[in-house]
Amino acid sequence: MNNLGKRLREARNNIHMHQAVAAESMQMSRPTLSAIETGKRQVTANELVQFAELYKVDVSELLYENGDSNRKRVMEYYQRFVALSEEKQIEVMHFIDDVER
């Protein structure tokens, strides 16, 4: 099983959706979905977006092993940023501007 197939299966299982139901929702056969989840069939970009919508996850969570942990890290940074004084927030923004150059 490839990593994308594994993450697709995990996302489906996380919402307690049977493979047959997911396949029907995706307008594909259950064997086709099984082939995708086991890495025997590639996923098109359109299908990837449809899977993300069906499973209520971001595409990045399906594509990248650490998609969810990245989102958590960003939220932690955001919470730390908004807790700063306005003066410190401006300093951080200037730092980011300097790094981007």
C-alpha positions as CSV (number, residue, x, y, z in Angstrom):
1,M,0.0,0.0,0.0
2,N,1.4,3.4,-0.9
3,N,1.3,6.3,1.5
4,L,-1.5,8.2,-0.3
5,G,-3.6,5.1,-0.4
6,K,-3.0,4.5,3.3
7,R,-3.9,8.1,4.2
8,L,-7.1,7.8,2.0
9,R,-8.1,4.6,3.9
10,E,-7.3,6.2,7.2
11,A,-9.4,9.3,6.4
12,R,-12.3,7.1,5.3
13,N,-12.0,5.0,8.5
14,N,-11.8,8.1,10.6
15,I,-15.3,9.1,9.6
16,H,-16.5,5.5,9.9
17,M,-17.4,5.2,6.2
18,H,-17.5,1.8,4.6
19,Q,-15.6,1.4,1.4
20,A,-18.7,0.6,-0.6
21,V,-20.4,3.8,0.5
22,A,-17.3,5.9,-0.3
23,A,-17.0,4.3,-3.7
24,E,-20.6,5.0,-4.5
25,S,-20.2,8.6,-3.4
26,M,-17.1,8.9,-5.6
27,Q,-19.1,7.3,-8.5
28,M,-16.6,4.4,-8.8
29,S,-16.7,0.7,-8.1
30,R,-15.6,-0.6,-4.7
31,P,-12.8,-2.6,-6.4
32,T,-11.5,0.7,-8.0
33,L,-11.5,2.3,-4.6
34,S,-9.7,-0.7,-3.1
35,A,-7.1,-0.5,-5.9
36,I,-6.6,3.2,-5.0
37,E,-6.2,2.5,-1.3
38,T,-3.7,-0.3,-2.0
39,G,-1.7,1.8,-4.4
40,K,-2.5,-0.3,-7.5
41,R,-4.3,2.7,-9.1
42,Q,-3.2,6.3,-9.3
43,V,-5.6,9.1,-8.1
44,T,-6.4,12.0,-10.4
45,A,-6.2,15.5,-9.1
46,N,-9.9,15.8,-9.4
47,E,-10.4,12.6,-7.5
48,L,-8.1,13.8,-4.8
49,V,-10.1,17.0,-4.3
50,Q,-13.3,14.9,-4.2
51,F,-11.9,12.5,-1.6
52,A,-10.8,15.5,0.6
53,E,-14.4,16.9,0.4
54,L,-16.0,13.5,1.0
55,Y,-13.7,12.8,4.0
56,K,-13.8,16.4,5.3
57,V,-10.0,16.8,5.3
58,D,-7.6,19.2,3.6
59,V,-5.9,17.9,0.5
60,S,-2.6,18.4,2.3
61,E,-3.6,15.9,4.9
62,L,-4.0,13.3,2.2
63,L,-0.8,14.2,0.3
64,Y,1.6,14.7,3.2
65,E,2.3,12.4,6.1
66,N,2.4,15.3,8.5
67,G,-0.3,17.5,7.1
68,D,-2.3,17.5,10.3
69,S,0.7,18.2,12.5
70,N,1.7,21.1,10.3
71,R,-1.7,22.6,10.8
72,K,-1.4,22.2,14.5
73,R,2.0,23.9,14.5
74,V,0.6,26.8,12.5
75,M,-2.2,27.2,14.9
76,E,0.2,27.2,17.9
77,Y,2.3,29.9,16.3
78,Y,-0.8,31.9,15.5
79,Q,-2.0,31.7,19.1
80,R,1.4,32.7,20.4
81,F,1.4,35.6,17.9
82,V,-2.0,37.0,18.8
83,A,-1.0,36.8,22.5
84,L,1.9,39.2,21.8
85,S,1.6,43.0,22.4
86,E,0.9,45.0,19.2
87,E,4.5,46.3,19.4
88,K,5.9,42.7,19.4
89,Q,3.5,41.7,16.6
90,I,5.0,44.5,14.5
91,E,8.5,43.3,15.3
92,V,7.6,39.8,14.2
93,M,6.1,41.0,10.9
94,H,9.2,43.1,10.2
95,F,11.3,40.0,10.9
96,I,9.2,37.9,8.5
97,D,9.6,40.7,5.8
98,D,13.3,40.6,6.3
99,V,13.5,36.8,6.0
100,E,11.4,36.8,2.8
101,R,13.8,39.2,1.0
